[in-house]
Amino acid sequence: MQKKILPHDMNTSFDNRQQPIDSQEDRNRKNLPRVALLSLLVAGASAIPGAAMADITSNGSDITIYGKIRSSWDYVTYDQASGVDDVDDDTAVFRSSYLGFKGTEALTSDLAGIWQVETHLHTDKNVVQLRNTFVGLEHDKWGEIIFGKHDTPYRMNTNKLDIFRDTIADNNNIMGTHLVSNDIDGDGNADKSEIGVDVMLPKRNFDERASNLVMYQTPKFHGLQGLIARESFSQPEDDSDDEYEGFSGSVTYDRKPYYAAVAYEMWEGDGNRNATGRDKVDAWNFAAGYTFGNRFGKSKIC
Protein backbone atom coordinates (compact mmCIF):
# COMPACT_ATOMS: atom_id res chain seq x y z
CA MET A 1 0.00 0.00 0.00
CA GLN A 2 1.05 3.56 -0.62
CA LYS A 3 2.57 5.42 2.28
CA LYS A 4 0.82 8.66 3.24
CA ILE A 5 2.62 11.66 4.63
CA LEU A 6 0.45 13.30 7.28
CA PRO A 7 0.74 16.84 8.73
CA HIS A 8 1.83 15.46 12.08
CA ASP A 9 4.50 13.35 10.31
CA MET A 10 3.47 9.91 11.55
CA ASN A 11 6.27 8.27 9.52
CA THR A 12 4.38 4.97 9.58
CA SER A 13 2.59 2.89 6.94
CA PHE A 14 -0.06 0.20 7.00
CA ASP A 15 2.50 -2.24 5.59
CA ASN A 16 4.52 -1.86 8.78
CA ARG A 17 1.53 -2.66 10.94
CA GLN A 18 0.84 -5.91 9.08
CA GLN A 19 4.14 -7.52 10.04
CA PRO A 20 4.01 -10.58 12.37
CA ILE A 21 3.67 -9.60 16.02
CA ASP A 22 6.77 -10.36 18.09
CA SER A 23 6.63 -11.56 21.65
CA GLN A 24 7.26 -9.06 24.45
CA GLU A 25 10.71 -10.60 25.01
CA ASP A 26 11.60 -10.20 21.32
CA ARG A 27 10.44 -6.57 21.31
CA ASN A 28 12.45 -5.75 24.41
CA ARG A 29 15.56 -7.32 22.91
CA LYS A 30 15.13 -5.42 19.63
CA ASN A 31 14.57 -2.13 21.44
CA LEU A 32 17.80 -2.34 23.46
CA PRO A 33 20.02 -0.99 20.64
CA ARG A 34 17.56 1.85 20.04
CA VAL A 35 17.52 2.84 23.69
CA ALA A 36 21.32 2.79 23.81
CA LEU A 37 21.54 4.86 20.62
CA LEU A 38 18.97 7.34 21.95
CA SER A 39 20.95 7.77 25.18
CA LEU A 40 24.17 8.23 23.21
CA LEU A 41 22.60 10.89 20.98
CA VAL A 42 21.26 12.84 23.95
CA ALA A 43 24.60 12.70 25.76
CA GLY A 44 26.50 13.66 22.62
CA ALA A 45 24.26 16.63 21.84
CA SER A 46 24.65 17.89 25.41
CA ALA A 47 28.44 17.62 25.29
CA ILE A 48 29.01 19.45 21.98
CA PRO A 49 29.56 23.19 22.54
CA GLY A 50 27.36 25.39 20.35
CA ALA A 51 25.17 22.52 19.11
CA ALA A 52 22.10 24.25 17.69
CA MET A 53 19.84 21.34 16.79
CA ALA A 54 19.63 17.59 17.26
CA ASP A 55 17.12 15.14 15.80
CA ILE A 56 16.23 12.06 17.85
CA THR A 57 14.07 9.34 16.34
CA SER A 58 13.54 5.74 17.42
CA ASN A 59 11.20 3.58 15.35
CA GLY A 60 9.57 0.51 16.86
CA SER A 61 6.88 -1.75 15.47
CA ASP A 62 4.08 0.71 16.26
CA ILE A 63 5.58 3.46 18.44
CA THR A 64 7.94 6.27 17.44
CA ILE A 65 9.98 8.40 19.83
CA TYR A 66 11.04 11.70 18.27
CA GLY A 67 12.29 15.10 19.29
CA LYS A 68 14.21 18.21 18.38
CA ILE A 69 16.51 20.46 20.36
CA ARG A 70 17.02 24.02 19.15
CA SER A 71 19.17 26.68 20.77
CA SER A 72 20.26 30.08 19.51
CA TRP A 73 21.81 33.36 20.54
CA ASP A 74 19.48 36.28 19.78
CA TYR A 75 20.09 40.00 19.71
CA VAL A 76 17.09 42.35 19.68
CA THR A 77 16.91 46.14 19.97
CA TYR A 78 13.76 47.93 21.16
CA ASP A 79 13.42 51.55 20.02
CA GLN A 80 12.17 53.90 22.72
CA ALA A 81 10.71 57.40 22.66
CA SER A 82 12.91 60.38 21.92
CA GLY A 83 15.34 61.04 24.76
CA VAL A 84 15.02 57.51 26.17
CA ASP A 85 17.79 54.96 25.70
CA ASP A 86 16.99 51.99 23.48
CA VAL A 87 16.69 48.58 25.13
CA ASP A 88 19.03 45.82 23.95
CA ASP A 89 18.26 42.14 24.53
CA ASP A 90 21.29 39.91 24.03
CA THR A 91 20.77 36.38 25.28
CA ALA A 92 20.88 32.66 24.56
CA VAL A 93 17.54 30.88 24.21
CA PHE A 94 16.24 27.32 24.01
CA ARG A 95 13.63 27.74 21.29
CA SER A 96 10.82 25.41 20.15
CA SER A 97 12.42 22.25 21.51
CA TYR A 98 10.22 19.21 22.01
CA LEU A 99 10.02 15.50 22.77
CA GLY A 100 7.19 13.32 21.55
CA PHE A 101 5.73 9.84 21.33
CA LYS A 102 3.34 8.65 18.61
CA GLY A 103 1.93 5.38 17.43
CA THR A 104 -0.66 3.43 15.48
CA GLU A 105 -2.81 0.39 16.15
CA ALA A 106 -4.39 -1.55 13.27
CA LEU A 107 -8.15 -1.99 13.78
CA THR A 108 -9.01 -3.48 10.37
CA SER A 109 -7.13 -3.98 7.11
CA ASP A 110 -7.71 -0.33 6.12
CA LEU A 111 -8.47 1.43 9.43
CA ALA A 112 -6.09 2.28 12.25
CA GLY A 113 -6.19 4.11 15.54
CA ILE A 114 -3.54 6.82 15.88
CA TRP A 115 -2.25 8.78 18.87
CA GLN A 116 0.45 11.30 19.72
CA VAL A 117 1.77 12.99 22.87
CA GLU A 118 4.19 15.85 22.21
CA THR A 119 5.75 18.05 24.90
CA HIS A 120 7.33 21.48 24.66
CA LEU A 121 10.56 21.73 26.64
CA HIS A 122 11.27 25.01 28.50
CA THR A 123 14.71 25.05 30.09
CA ASP A 124 14.32 28.63 31.33
CA LYS A 125 10.99 27.93 33.09
CA ASN A 126 11.54 24.34 34.25
CA VAL A 127 8.11 23.36 32.91
CA VAL A 128 6.78 20.97 30.30
CA GLN A 129 3.76 21.93 28.17
CA LEU A 130 1.74 19.98 25.62
CA ARG A 131 2.14 20.63 21.92
CA ASN A 132 0.29 18.59 19.26
CA THR A 133 -1.37 15.88 21.36
CA PHE A 134 -4.34 13.87 20.11
CA VAL A 135 -6.08 10.57 19.40
CA GLY A 136 -7.82 9.70 16.16
CA LEU A 137 -8.63 7.37 13.30
CA GLU A 138 -6.88 6.95 9.95
CA HIS A 139 -8.48 5.30 6.93
CA ASP A 140 -6.76 4.41 3.65
CA LYS A 141 -9.53 5.84 1.47
CA TRP A 142 -11.42 8.31 3.68
CA GLY A 143 -8.61 10.24 5.33
CA GLU A 144 -8.05 11.03 8.97
CA ILE A 145 -9.90 12.55 11.93
CA ILE A 146 -8.26 13.57 15.21
CA PHE A 147 -9.42 14.91 18.58
CA GLY A 148 -7.17 16.91 20.90
CA LYS A 149 -4.65 19.73 20.60
CA HIS A 150 -3.10 20.52 17.22
CA ASP A 151 -1.96 23.26 14.85
CA THR A 152 -4.93 24.69 12.97
CA PRO A 153 -5.13 24.32 9.16
CA TYR A 154 -4.53 28.08 8.96
CA ARG A 155 -1.26 27.77 10.84
CA MET A 156 -0.03 24.79 8.80
CA ASN A 157 -0.86 26.55 5.54
CA THR A 158 2.45 28.45 5.20
CA ASN A 159 4.80 26.31 7.31
CA LYS A 160 6.47 24.93 4.21
CA LEU A 161 7.42 28.43 3.03
CA ASP A 162 8.62 29.87 6.34
CA ILE A 163 12.41 29.84 5.95
CA PHE A 164 12.81 31.27 9.49
CA ARG A 165 10.46 28.78 11.14
CA ASP A 166 11.04 28.21 14.87
CA THR A 167 13.45 31.16 15.11
CA ILE A 168 12.94 34.69 16.43
CA ALA A 169 12.05 35.70 12.85
CA ASP A 170 9.27 33.09 12.54
CA ASN A 171 6.31 34.64 10.73
CA ASN A 172 4.09 33.46 13.62
CA ASN A 173 5.65 36.27 15.67
CA ILE A 174 4.27 38.84 13.23
CA MET A 175 1.20 37.48 11.46
CA GLY A 176 -2.12 36.59 13.06
CA THR A 177 -2.25 39.29 15.76
CA HIS A 178 -5.15 41.71 16.24
CA LEU A 179 -6.24 44.23 18.88
CA VAL A 180 -9.08 43.67 21.35
CA SER A 181 -10.56 46.01 23.92
CA ASN A 182 -9.43 45.60 27.52
CA ASP A 183 -12.13 45.02 30.16
CA ILE A 184 -10.39 44.64 33.52
CA ASP A 185 -13.43 45.41 35.71
CA GLY A 186 -15.59 42.89 33.84
CA ASP A 187 -18.53 45.23 33.25
CA GLY A 188 -18.73 44.34 29.57
CA ASN A 189 -17.38 47.71 28.42
CA ALA A 190 -13.93 48.61 27.18
CA ASP A 191 -11.69 50.39 29.67
CA LYS A 192 -10.86 53.99 28.77
CA SER A 193 -7.53 55.75 28.81
CA GLU A 194 -7.01 59.21 30.35
CA ILE A 195 -7.99 60.82 27.05
CA GLY A 196 -11.12 58.67 26.63
CA VAL A 197 -9.78 56.18 24.08
CA ASP A 198 -10.45 52.45 24.41
CA VAL A 199 -7.52 50.57 25.94
CA MET A 200 -6.51 47.92 23.41
CA LEU A 201 -4.42 44.82 23.94
CA PRO A 202 -2.85 42.56 21.30
CA LYS A 203 -4.44 39.13 21.00
CA ARG A 204 -3.47 36.19 18.84
CA ASN A 205 -6.12 33.84 17.51
CA PHE A 206 -4.46 32.95 14.23
CA ASP A 207 -1.28 30.94 13.65
CA GLU A 208 -1.98 29.13 16.90
CA ARG A 209 -2.11 25.60 18.27
CA ALA A 210 -5.73 25.06 19.26
CA SER A 211 -7.06 23.02 22.19
CA ASN A 212 -10.31 21.01 22.21
CA LEU A 213 -9.90 20.57 18.47
CA VAL A 214 -11.69 18.23 16.07
CA MET A 215 -9.95 18.12 12.69
CA TYR A 216 -10.57 16.14 9.51
CA GLN A 217 -8.01 15.70 6.74
CA THR A 218 -8.95 14.37 3.32
CA PRO A 219 -6.75 11.95 1.41
CA LYS A 220 -4.39 13.56 -1.10
CA PHE A 221 -5.71 13.45 -4.67
CA HIS A 222 -3.26 14.45 -7.42
CA GLY A 223 -1.61 16.89 -5.03
CA LEU A 224 -4.86 18.37 -3.67
CA GLN A 225 -5.76 18.02 0.00
CA GLY A 226 -8.27 19.65 2.33
CA LEU A 227 -8.35 20.26 6.09
CA ILE A 228 -11.19 21.48 8.28
CA ALA A 229 -11.20 21.98 12.06
CA ARG A 230 -13.38 23.28 14.88
CA GLU A 231 -12.37 24.33 18.39
CA SER A 232 -14.68 25.04 21.31
CA PHE A 233 -14.28 26.11 24.93
CA SER A 234 -16.18 24.88 27.98
CA GLN A 235 -18.43 27.49 29.62
CA PRO A 236 -20.84 27.44 32.59
CA GLU A 237 -24.46 26.80 31.62
CA ASP A 238 -25.56 30.15 33.07
CA ASP A 239 -22.85 32.09 31.22
CA SER A 240 -24.49 34.96 29.33
CA ASP A 241 -21.62 35.28 26.85
CA ASP A 242 -21.88 33.79 23.39
CA GLU A 243 -20.14 30.47 22.92
CA TYR A 244 -16.45 30.99 22.24
CA GLU A 245 -15.50 28.82 19.28
CA GLY A 246 -13.35 28.80 16.19
CA PHE A 247 -13.34 27.31 12.71
CA SER A 248 -10.36 26.81 10.42
CA GLY A 249 -9.94 25.27 7.00
CA SER A 250 -7.46 25.03 4.15
CA VAL A 251 -6.99 23.64 0.66
CA THR A 252 -3.48 22.91 -0.58
CA TYR A 253 -1.93 21.82 -3.85
CA ASP A 254 1.48 20.24 -3.29
CA ARG A 255 2.99 18.62 -6.34
CA LYS A 256 6.56 19.51 -7.18
CA PRO A 257 7.66 21.93 -8.40
CA TYR A 258 4.47 23.80 -7.42
CA TYR A 259 2.92 24.59 -4.06
CA ALA A 260 -0.21 26.67 -3.55
CA ALA A 261 -2.52 27.00 -0.57
CA VAL A 262 -5.40 29.04 0.77
CA ALA A 263 -6.72 29.03 4.35
CA TYR A 264 -9.48 30.76 6.28
CA GLU A 265 -9.99 30.99 10.04
CA MET A 266 -12.78 32.54 12.10
CA TRP A 267 -13.24 32.96 15.86
CA GLU A 268 -16.44 34.14 17.49
CA GLY A 269 -17.73 34.73 21.00
CA ASP A 270 -17.37 37.56 23.50
CA GLY A 271 -13.75 36.60 24.14
CA ASN A 272 -12.89 38.02 20.72
CA ARG A 273 -14.52 41.46 21.13
CA ASN A 274 -12.53 44.18 19.39
CA ALA A 275 -12.59 47.95 18.94
CA THR A 276 -15.82 48.01 16.92
CA GLY A 277 -17.72 45.91 19.46
CA ARG A 278 -17.91 42.89 17.15
CA ASP A 279 -17.48 39.45 18.68
CA LYS A 280 -16.11 37.87 15.51
CA VAL A 281 -12.66 38.04 13.94
CA ASP A 282 -11.44 36.24 10.84
CA ALA A 283 -8.47 36.07 8.51
CA TRP A 284 -7.43 34.74 5.11
CA ASN A 285 -4.05 33.27 4.28
CA PHE A 286 -2.63 32.69 0.79
CA ALA A 287 0.66 31.02 -0.11
CA ALA A 288 2.48 30.01 -3.29
CA GLY A 289 5.89 28.53 -4.00
CA TYR A 290 8.02 27.07 -6.77
CA THR A 291 10.76 24.52 -6.15
CA PHE A 292 14.21 24.78 -7.71
CA GLY A 293 16.01 21.54 -6.86
CA ASN A 294 15.25 20.69 -3.24
CA ARG A 295 14.58 24.25 -2.06
CA PHE A 296 12.01 26.92 -2.61
CA GLY A 297 13.75 29.37 -4.93
CA LYS A 298 10.82 31.73 -5.15
CA SER A 299 7.96 32.01 -2.71
CA LYS A 300 5.24 34.45 -1.85
CA ILE A 301 3.23 34.69 1.35
CA CYS A 302 0.36 37.16 1.69
C-alpha angles and dihedrals in degrees: 000000000000117000115237123212109218128197091249090051099237091179090202134111135201089244089064092053093053095063117113112278114249123217119259090254092053092049092050091050092049092048095054095082090048093051091048091048091048091052091047092051093050092048092046094050091050093050098049111091113230095010104163103185140009129185118211120187130163118180121203130172093282107350129073126196112201140162148155132218118202127179131169144167111238131193119195131173122203115204114222134196120288111291094020121105116247118249118239122200113196113168148127117252138191100221131193095338118162148170123208147176125206137169150162136227121199111232098172135351091280104020128073138175114233132194140174137186114190125177130200112224118218112186093177094053101034090227136119120217132186121255123177102353122161152127125228153136129269124199127188094226106021102046130230140308125192137185123204138043120341146140110279120244087250092058094046092049097086102023091106092058099043103104090181095049115156093011131102087268094056109139088232087074090061110025127065099035124126136169124255130185117261117236108179097160092050096229093131094252129103116257115247129226123227090273094048099258121136112261106238129198128193115250130184120212098147128068088028140132105245127214126214088029130167111192133177124197122194122220115265113261116190090328096315121117135166133207129189128178141175129198127192136181128220115247134178114265092240093050109128094202121101115260111277108227142142139211128201134177141166143184119205136186111202115172117131130284089020132063125177131163142170127193137180129194131183132184124189138178134081091287088073098052112144139184095294093051093250118141095207131078128177141173141194125217126196127184137176134176143172123208123226106188108318097334138068104256095180127021138163128200121185 
